[in-house]
């Protein structure tokens, strides 16, 4: 399946649940991703599961410094993006 080839996506809160399922579908379809999560253990798990098409980083959406850093990383690595999924939340 390659229906997402050349798609560049960012998923905030993509290390588990619905965000991870979205990441899996995009990676399986050929997209290039940057995914964030605030739990370092979950970041490692997601990175191992998704492989080289996904860059998974620790980033806390409640931290303005992390948001600024993420913007810079996305801009440097991807330039413009095609898809943004803001999936962060607390239960």
C-alpha positions as CSV (number, residue, x, y, z in Angstrom):
1,X,0.0,0.0,0.0
2,X,1.5,3.3,-1.0
3,X,-1.4,5.8,-0.9
4,X,0.5,8.2,1.4
5,X,3.8,8.3,-0.5
6,X,5.4,11.8,-0.3
7,X,3.0,12.9,2.5
8,X,4.8,14.6,5.3
9,X,2.9,14.5,8.6
10,X,3.2,15.5,12.2
11,X,1.3,13.8,15.0
12,X,1.3,15.4,18.4
13,X,0.4,12.7,20.9
14,X,1.2,9.8,18.6
15,X,2.9,7.2,20.8
16,X,-0.2,5.2,21.8
17,X,-3.9,4.9,21.2
18,X,-5.6,6.7,18.4
19,X,-2.5,8.8,17.6
20,X,-0.4,5.7,17.2
21,X,-3.0,4.0,15.1
22,X,-3.0,7.0,12.8
23,X,0.8,7.0,12.7
24,X,0.8,3.2,11.8
25,X,-1.6,3.7,8.9
26,X,0.4,6.6,7.5
27,X,3.7,4.8,7.8
28,X,2.3,1.7,6.3
29,X,1.0,3.9,3.4
30,X,4.5,5.4,2.8
31,X,4.3,8.7,4.7
32,X,7.2,10.4,6.4
33,X,6.3,11.3,10.0
34,X,7.4,13.2,13.1
35,X,5.5,12.0,16.1
36,X,5.6,13.4,19.7
37,X,4.9,12.0,23.1
38,X,5.7,13.1,26.6
39,X,6.6,9.7,28.0
40,X,10.1,8.7,27.1
41,X,9.4,5.0,27.4
42,X,6.4,5.2,25.0
43,X,8.5,7.3,22.6
44,X,11.1,4.4,22.4
45,X,8.3,1.8,22.0
46,X,6.7,3.8,19.2
47,X,10.0,4.4,17.5
48,X,10.9,0.7,17.5
49,X,7.4,-0.2,16.2
50,X,7.2,2.3,13.4
51,X,10.6,2.1,12.0
52,X,12.7,4.6,10.0
53,X,9.9,6.5,8.3
54,X,8.8,7.9,11.6
55,X,10.9,10.1,13.8
56,X,9.5,9.9,17.3
57,X,10.6,12.5,19.8
58,X,9.9,13.5,23.4
59,X,7.9,16.7,23.4
60,X,5.4,18.1,26.0
61,X,2.6,20.0,24.4
62,X,2.1,22.0,27.6
63,X,5.7,23.4,27.4
64,X,6.1,26.5,25.1
65,X,9.8,25.7,24.9
66,X,9.0,22.2,23.6
67,X,6.5,23.6,21.1
68,X,9.1,26.1,19.7
69,X,11.7,23.3,19.5
70,X,9.2,21.1,17.7
71,X,8.4,23.8,15.2
72,X,12.1,24.3,14.4
73,X,12.7,20.5,14.1
74,X,9.7,20.1,11.7
75,X,10.8,23.0,9.6
76,X,14.4,21.8,9.4
77,X,13.5,18.1,8.7
78,X,10.4,18.4,6.6
79,X,9.8,22.0,5.5
80,X,6.1,22.2,4.7
81,X,3.9,19.5,6.0
82,X,0.7,18.0,4.5
83,X,-1.0,16.7,7.6
84,X,-1.1,17.8,11.3
85,X,-2.9,15.6,13.9
86,X,-3.1,17.3,17.3
87,X,-4.0,14.3,19.4
88,X,-2.6,15.3,22.8
89,X,-4.7,14.8,25.9
90,X,-4.8,13.8,29.5
91,X,-7.0,11.1,31.0
